[in-house]
Amino acid sequence: MEDNTTQPLTANASLYNGQPSDTGSTCPSARLTSCTASNLKNKGGVSVENVPSESTQWFVLRVSYGRILKAQTYIEGKGIDFYVPLRYKQITMQGKKRIVTEPLLPSFIFVRATCSQVETLFRKLNASDSRSLLSIYYDHTSFREDAPDKNPPLIISNSAMDNFIRLTSIKNPHVIPVTSENITYKLGDEVVITEGEFMGIHGRVARIAGQQRVVVELFDGCLVATAYVPREAMKKAES
């Protein structure tokens, strides 16, 4: 049976950035949060400033369609740190407002691990599974030194991942994934937001859905936009 990519808010509270889940059935507004493995949560919440080992890096794993919950359970069972940004949505069921969550980027899971841990993760996948649950996302802009015709796994820097986690952990329903088609003009200046709930986020200015926003691009094709940010609430980032 396929995984359902939506979860009720009452799911395991330990997976929500260390904050207890709101178990009520009503809410004033939709919210966003993110899902982390409990062992990552206990090492500092959404911050990745204190990486436990220099050999530990952030890898991007692609997940087969509709199976992100199964992949999440599998990775957590192996004791590997992971991050899944979640989007909170408010729905109405039988006349009552409820909050459900869904993955913000349903095709990706981000894992913090060593190369050997990632290799072990794939070796232990069930060989009888007719479809691959997980696959490595490769860096198509570079080539391996030991195999010039092959691409290496994509590695996300700690600083870029920290910025991404900070953005996708902000409880604002207007934080959205975007594509180049959503952006009405080219990505502009590199900026840092200086005021409001997005303060400290680094990204590039763009106009999306008629509003000025700041876009964080984690890798080619993976862009997430803030809500509206006024010009006076940002400054050019130092080069």
Rosetta blueprint (number, residue, H / E / L):
1 M L
2 E L
3 D L
4 N L
5 T L
6 T L
7 Q E
8 P E
9 L L
10 T L
11 A L
12 N L
13 A H
14 S H
15 L H
16 Y L
17 N L
18 G L
19 Q L
20 P L
21 S L
22 D L
23 T L
24 G L
25 S L
26 T L
27 C L
28 P L
29 S L
30 A L
31 R L
32 L E
33 T E
34 S E
35 C E
36 T E
37 A L
38 S H
39 N H
40 L H
41 K H
42 N L
43 K L
44 G L
45 G L
46 V L
47 S L
48 V L
49 E L
50 N L
51 V L
52 P L
53 S L
54 E L
55 S L
56 T L
57 Q E
58 W E
59 F E
60 V E
61 L E
62 R E
63 V E
64 S L
65 Y L
66 G L
67 R L
68 I H
69 L H
70 K H
71 A H
72 Q H
73 T H
74 Y H
75 I H
76 E H
77 G H
78 K L
79 G L
80 I L
81 D E
82 F E
83 Y E
84 V E
85 P E
86 L E
87 R E
88 Y E
89 K E
90 Q E
91 I E
92 T E
93 M E
94 Q L
95 G L
96 K E
97 K E
98 R E
99 I E
100 V E
101 T E
102 E E
103 P E
104 L L
105 L L
106 P L
107 S L
108 F E
109 I E
110 F E
111 V E
112 R E
113 A E
114 T L
115 C H
116 S H
117 Q H
118 V H
119 E H
120 T H
121 L H
122 F H
123 R H
124 K L
125 L L
126 N L
127 A L
128 S L
129 D L
130 S L
131 R L
132 S L
133 L L
134 L E
135 S E
136 I E
137 Y L
138 Y E
139 D L
140 H L
141 T L
142 S L
143 F L
144 R L
145 E L
146 D L
147 A L
148 P L
149 D L
150 K L
151 N L
152 P L
153 P E
154 L L
155 I E
156 I E
157 S L
158 N H
159 S H
160 A H
161 M H
162 D H
163 N H
164 F H
165 I H
166 R H
167 L H
168 T H
169 S L
170 I L
171 K L
172 N L
173 P L
174 H L
175 V L
176 I E
177 P E
178 V E
179 T L
180 S H
181 E H
182 N H
183 I E
184 T L
185 Y L
186 K L
187 L L
188 G L
189 D L
190 E E
191 V E
192 V E
193 I E
194 T L
195 E L
196 G L
197 E L
198 F L
199 M L
200 G L
201 I L
202 H E
203 G E
204 R E
205 V E
206 A E
207 R E
208 I E
209 A L
210 G L
211 Q E
212 Q E
213 R E
214 V E
215 V E
216 V E
217 E E
218 L E
219 F E
220 D L
221 G L
222 C E
223 L E
224 V E
225 A E
226 T L
227 A L
228 Y L
229 V L
230 P L
231 R H
232 E H
233 A H
234 M E
235 K E
236 K E
237 A L
238 E L
239 S L
